């Protein structure tokens, strides 16, 4: 399980609009943007951890890397369904 420092909340693939409301259920672009944001945050965390720990094989770096892999796979699956 992730420690509190590395937990990223999941919004079911949805993001909130500027008004704080959820986008319409069929709004695929809003969900994809949220997933892209999660990927960016995870990558930044992984890079930060690597710098701190000076190791690609530390447990924390591997944990974030695994989460990043899952999110990238999810993104690619959604993208392939589109086209």
Secondary structure, DSSP 4 states (H G I P E B T S, - for coil): ---GGG-----TT--B-TTSPBPPTT-HHHHHHHHHHHHHHHHHHHHHHHHHHT-SSSHHHHHHHHHHHHHHHHHHHHHHHH-
